[in-house]
Every structure is written in C-alpha cells, then in structure tokens.
Amino acid sequence: MGADGRPPRILLAEDSETARELLKALMQRMGCRVDTVSDGHEAIVQVCVEFYDAVFMDIEMPVLDGLSAALEIRKLHSPAARIPIIALSALITDISSRPVLEAAFDAAIVKPARRDELHRVLQHVLPHPDRGRCRRERASPGESAAPQPIDDAELALIFGNLRQSERQALMRLAVRELESLGSQLDGAVAQRACDQVRHIVHRIRGTAANFAAKPLAAIATALENDCRAGLPADIASRSADLGAAVGVAVAALEHQCAATPEDDPAKARARA
C-alpha cells in the first residue's frame, strides 16, 4: 500500500513483452496498479496525462531509449518532473557512477528483476507521503499546477449540443490530423524548409485551439512566431518539444473519445 493507504500506481516502460508481463504480474501481486508502455516516447506521454507514483524504465527501448525519456521527463515544467524513476538494466547497478544517470533516475534494478528487489526499491522511493501522489499534487512555492492537455470545460462549450457520436467523430478526426501533421513536421525540419515548417506549425496551432488543447496551442504559437524570421537555431529541440506536446494532446483526445459513450439509438431518434 502507498503511504496514504491506496495501492501505488506504477508506469512500466519495457519493450520486451515477456519481461513486461512478468514485471507487471510481480508488481500486481505486491498490490500495485500497473500501466505499461513499450517505448520511451509513450512513457513521456503517459506521465503527462496520468498520475503515477513511480516509473520503472527499461534503458534499451526503441523509438526513444529509457535514459533519454527519463531526462525529458525531468525537463517537464510540471511536478511530474519529480516523479521517482527507476532504471531497469542488465548493466547498470549504481546510478551514482555517472552524473547523467543520477540526474535521470532515483534508483536502478538489475534485470532480470526479482520480487524482493522490486519491493525494496518501491519502499525506497515511496517511503512517506511526500513521495508519489504528493509530488504531483503539492507544487513547490511559486510553482503552478500543470495545465491539463485538454480544457474539458472549454471543449464542452466548443461542442455545445453536438451528439456524442458527432463529438467522437470530430475528436478522431483531430487525432488523425495531429498525427499526420506531427509526421510532416519531422520531414520539414529535416529538410530545413522554413515556410513548410511554419505552415505545419500553424495548422497544429489551429487544430489545438479548435479542440481546447491549450498547452499544445501555446507551444505551437510560440514556435510559429519565432519561425517568421527564419528557422530558430534550436529548431530541432523545439520541434521535438512540439512533437511531444502533439503526442500528449493526441493521447488526451483518445482518452476523451473512449470516455464518451456512444449515442443511445432511442435517444438519438428522439432528438432528431
């Protein structure tokens, strides 16, 4: 149990299905609630849209490796940046051996992980109420709460009295468009095509605004403005940040879509 009496909620990032299912089963038997992802990019998206007490992160993963993902999480401008992250590796035994590891991780577990080691590490990173939930809910002085990827109240106003099925169709369309624009942005940045980058970013900003994705819209607006005088020197990192924000917004829209019940046929006929 967590310090406040509830089951700890864990995110497990592991690309091996076998290792993933084994670790998940072990932690579930220890009373944890476990969500899983298979690469570092998915892990970043998850900690932005969901609350977790701790993240177990495999070092070697496709798309984005565990160290890079952990470092990106540490850069987030929200309390999520302080979530405990535990490295999973067959090679790393001591995170204090390298400053970059110590900056990214709270602890390390040698693979294959044993139940007693998992239990020991969880006791270490979640020993009292100031870890886990309180790391997300109690901001430090002067730190504001992290903005939600989708403003639910504003989205409800945008949708007005649209039917549930219409809302779902629109959100699915937004997801497809944002995913497509994210891919196009990568290509335009690689080609250093300034006008194309600005046009794509402008479209991302518009779609974000239309679906109350305020953090994404803010990032896109800033990049669009900076591109008016040519590509910024840090365009690669800026576009990567925008791409991560696109992923967060997409995940939030998909969550909204899944949480929106389909129209009851009788009610739909009554409204018609």
C-alpha positions as CSV (number, residue, x, y, z in Angstrom):
1,M,0.0,0.0,0.0
2,G,1.1,3.6,-0.6
3,A,1.7,5.9,2.3
4,D,-1.9,7.2,2.1
5,G,-3.4,3.7,2.2
6,R,-4.1,3.3,-1.5
7,P,-2.4,0.9,-4.0
8,P,0.7,2.6,-5.6
9,R,0.1,3.4,-9.3
10,I,3.1,2.4,-11.4
11,L,4.0,3.0,-15.0
12,L,6.2,0.3,-16.5
13,A,8.1,1.1,-19.7
14,E,9.6,-2.1,-21.2
15,D,9.8,-3.1,-24.9
16,S,10.0,-6.9,-24.2
17,E,6.5,-8.3,-23.9
18,T,7.7,-11.2,-21.8
19,A,9.7,-9.0,-19.4
20,R,6.8,-6.5,-19.3
21,E,4.2,-9.1,-18.4
22,L,6.4,-10.7,-15.8
23,L,7.2,-7.4,-14.1
24,K,3.6,-6.4,-14.3
25,A,2.5,-9.6,-12.6
26,L,5.1,-9.3,-9.9
27,M,4.1,-5.7,-9.0
28,Q,0.4,-6.5,-9.2
29,R,0.9,-9.3,-6.7
30,M,2.6,-6.7,-4.5
31,G,-0.7,-4.7,-4.6
32,C,0.3,-2.1,-7.3
33,R,-1.8,-0.9,-10.1
34,V,0.3,-1.1,-13.2
35,D,0.1,0.5,-16.6
36,T,2.5,-0.5,-19.4
37,V,4.1,1.1,-22.4
38,S,6.7,-0.2,-24.8
39,D,8.9,2.8,-25.6
40,G,10.3,6.0,-24.0
41,H,8.1,8.4,-26.0
42,E,4.9,6.6,-24.8
43,A,6.2,6.9,-21.3
44,I,6.6,10.7,-21.6
45,V,3.1,11.0,-22.9
46,Q,1.7,8.8,-20.1
47,V,3.2,10.8,-17.2
48,C,1.9,14.0,-18.8
49,V,-1.7,12.8,-18.9
50,E,-1.9,10.4,-16.0
51,F,-0.8,10.4,-12.3
52,Y,1.8,7.8,-11.3
53,D,3.6,7.2,-8.0
54,A,6.7,5.8,-9.8
55,V,8.0,4.9,-13.3
56,F,10.0,1.7,-14.0
57,M,12.0,2.5,-17.2
58,D,13.9,0.0,-19.3
59,I,17.2,1.5,-20.6
60,E,17.2,-0.1,-24.0
61,M,14.0,0.6,-25.9
62,P,13.1,1.5,-29.5
63,V,11.8,5.0,-30.6
64,L,13.3,6.6,-27.5
65,D,15.6,4.9,-25.0
66,G,14.9,4.9,-21.3
67,L,17.7,7.4,-20.3
68,S,16.6,9.9,-22.9
69,A,13.0,9.5,-21.9
70,A,13.8,10.0,-18.2
71,L,15.9,13.1,-18.9
72,E,12.9,14.5,-21.0
73,I,10.6,13.9,-18.1
74,R,13.0,15.7,-15.7
75,K,12.7,18.8,-18.1
76,L,8.9,18.9,-17.9
77,H,7.6,22.2,-16.5
78,S,5.3,20.5,-14.0
79,P,5.5,18.5,-10.8
80,A,5.6,15.4,-13.0
81,A,9.3,16.2,-13.5
82,R,10.0,14.9,-9.9
83,I,8.2,11.6,-10.2
84,P,10.5,8.7,-9.0
85,I,12.0,6.9,-12.0
86,I,13.7,3.5,-11.6
87,A,16.1,2.3,-14.3
88,L,15.8,-1.3,-15.5
89,S,19.0,-2.6,-17.0
90,A,21.2,-5.7,-17.2
91,L,24.3,-3.5,-17.0
92,I,23.6,-0.5,-14.7
93,T,23.9,-1.4,-11.0
94,D,24.8,2.0,-9.5
95,I,23.3,5.3,-10.8
96,S,25.8,7.3,-8.8
97,S,28.6,6.0,-11.1
98,R,27.5,8.5,-13.8
99,P,26.1,12.0,-13.2
100,V,23.7,11.8,-16.1
101,L,22.2,8.6,-14.6
102,E,21.9,10.2,-11.2
103,A,20.1,13.2,-12.8
104,A,17.6,11.0,-14.6
105,F,16.9,8.1,-12.1
106,D,16.1,7.7,-8.4
107,A,17.3,4.1,-8.4
108,A,18.3,1.1,-10.6
109,I,17.4,-2.5,-10.7
110,V,19.5,-5.2,-12.5
111,K,17.5,-7.3,-14.9
112,P,16.0,-9.9,-14.5
113,A,14.3,-8.2,-11.6
114,R,13.4,-10.2,-8.5
115,R,10.3,-9.6,-6.4
116,D,12.3,-8.8,-3.3
117,E,14.4,-6.2,-5.2
118,L,11.2,-4.6,-6.7
119,H,9.8,-4.4,-3.2
120,R,13.0,-2.9,-1.7
121,V,13.1,-0.2,-4.4
122,L,9.4,0.7,-4.0
123,Q,9.9,1.1,-0.3
124,H,12.9,3.3,-1.0
125,V,11.2,5.7,-3.5
126,L,7.8,5.7,-1.8
127,P,8.6,5.8,1.9
128,H,6.3,8.6,3.1
129,P,3.5,10.9,1.9
130,D,6.0,13.4,0.4
131,R,6.7,11.0,-2.4
132,G,4.3,9.7,-5.0
133,R,1.0,11.5,-5.0
134,C,2.2,14.5,-3.1
135,R,5.0,15.0,-5.7
136,R,2.3,15.7,-8.2
137,E,-0.3,17.4,-6.0
138,R,1.9,19.7,-3.9
139,A,3.7,22.2,-6.0
140,S,6.7,24.0,-4.6
141,P,6.3,27.7,-3.6
142,G,5.7,29.7,-6.8
143,E,5.1,26.6,-8.9
144,S,1.7,26.5,-10.6
145,A,-0.2,23.3,-11.2
146,A,0.5,21.6,-14.6
147,P,-2.1,22.6,-17.2
148,Q,-4.3,19.8,-18.4
149,P,-3.7,18.8,-22.1
150,I,-7.4,19.4,-22.9
151,D,-9.5,22.0,-21.2
152,D,-12.7,20.0,-20.5
153,A,-14.9,23.0,-19.8
154,E,-13.9,24.8,-22.9
155,L,-14.2,21.7,-25.0
156,A,-17.7,21.2,-23.8
157,L,-18.5,24.8,-24.8
158,I,-17.0,24.2,-28.2
159,F,-19.0,21.0,-28.8
160,G,-22.2,22.6,-27.5
161,N,-25.2,20.3,-28.1
162,L,-23.5,18.1,-30.6
163,R,-24.4,14.4,-30.3
164,Q,-22.0,12.1,-28.7
165,S,-21.3,10.3,-31.9
166,E,-20.5,13.6,-33.6
167,R,-18.1,14.6,-30.8
168,Q,-16.4,11.2,-31.2
169,A,-16.1,11.6,-34.9
170,L,-14.6,15.1,-34.6
171,M,-12.1,14.0,-31.9
172,R,-11.0,11.0,-34.1
173,L,-10.5,13.4,-37.0
174,A,-8.4,15.7,-34.8
175,V,-6.3,12.8,-33.7
176,R,-5.6,11.7,-37.3
177,E,-4.8,15.3,-38.3
178,L,-2.4,15.9,-35.5
179,E,-0.6,12.6,-36.0
180,S,-0.3,13.4,-39.7
181,L,1.0,16.9,-39.0
182,G,3.5,15.6,-36.5
183,S,5.0,13.3,-39.1
184,Q,5.0,16.1,-41.7
185,L,6.8,18.4,-39.2
186,D,9.6,15.9,-38.8
187,G,10.2,15.8,-42.5
188,A,10.1,19.6,-42.9
189,V,12.5,20.1,-40.1
190,A,14.9,17.6,-41.6
191,Q,14.8,19.5,-44.9
192,R,15.1,22.8,-43.1
193,A,12.1,24.1,-45.1
194,C,11.2,27.2,-43.1
195,D,8.0,28.1,-44.9
196,Q,6.8,24.5,-44.7
197,V,7.6,24.2,-41.0
198,R,5.8,27.4,-40.3
199,H,2.7,26.3,-42.2
200,I,2.6,22.9,-40.5
201,V,3.0,24.5,-37.1
202,H,0.3,27.0,-37.9
203,R,-2.1,24.1,-38.7
204,I,-1.1,22.3,-35.5
205,R,-1.9,25.5,-33.6
206,G,-5.3,25.8,-35.3
207,T,-6.3,22.2,-34.6
208,A,-5.1,22.5,-31.0
209,A,-7.2,25.7,-30.5
210,N,-10.3,24.1,-32.0
211,F,-10.1,21.2,-29.5
212,A,-9.1,23.2,-26.4
213,A,-5.6,21.7,-26.3
214,K,-4.2,24.9,-24.7
215,P,-0.7,23.7,-23.8
216,L,-0.2,22.4,-27.4
217,A,-1.6,25.6,-28.9
218,A,0.7,27.8,-26.7
219,I,3.9,25.8,-27.8
220,A,2.8,25.9,-31.4
221,T,2.1,29.7,-31.3
222,A,5.5,30.5,-29.8
223,L,7.3,28.4,-32.5
224,E,5.2,29.8,-35.3
225,N,6.1,33.3,-34.2
226,D,9.8,32.5,-33.9
227,C,9.8,31.0,-37.4
228,R,8.6,34.2,-39.1
229,A,12.2,35.5,-39.2
230,G,13.6,32.1,-40.3
231,L,14.2,28.8,-38.6
232,P,15.4,29.2,-35.0
233,A,18.9,27.8,-34.2
234,D,17.3,25.3,-31.8
235,I,14.6,24.2,-34.2
236,A,15.4,20.5,-33.7
237,S,14.8,20.6,-29.9
238,R,11.8,23.0,-30.3
239,S,10.2,20.7,-32.9
240,A,10.8,17.7,-30.7
241,D,9.1,19.5,-27.8
242,L,6.2,20.3,-30.1
243,G,6.1,16.7,-31.3
244,A,5.9,15.5,-27.6
245,A,3.1,18.0,-27.0
246,V,1.2,16.7,-30.0
247,G,1.6,13.2,-28.6
248,V,0.2,14.3,-25.2
249,A,-2.8,16.1,-26.9
250,V,-3.5,13.0,-29.1
251,A,-3.5,10.7,-26.0
252,A,-5.8,13.1,-24.2
253,L,-8.2,13.3,-27.2
254,E,-8.2,9.5,-27.5
255,H,-9.0,9.3,-23.8
256,Q,-11.8,11.7,-24.2
257,C,-13.1,9.7,-27.1
258,A,-13.0,6.5,-25.2
259,A,-14.8,8.1,-22.2
260,T,-17.6,9.5,-24.4
261,P,-20.4,7.0,-24.6
262,E,-22.0,6.1,-27.9
263,D,-25.4,7.6,-28.6
264,D,-28.3,5.5,-27.4
265,P,-30.3,4.9,-30.6
266,A,-33.6,5.7,-28.9
267,K,-32.3,9.0,-27.6
268,A,-30.8,9.8,-30.9
269,R,-34.1,9.2,-32.6
270,A,-35.9,11.3,-30.0
271,R,-33.5,14.3,-30.6
272,A,-33.9,14.0,-34.4
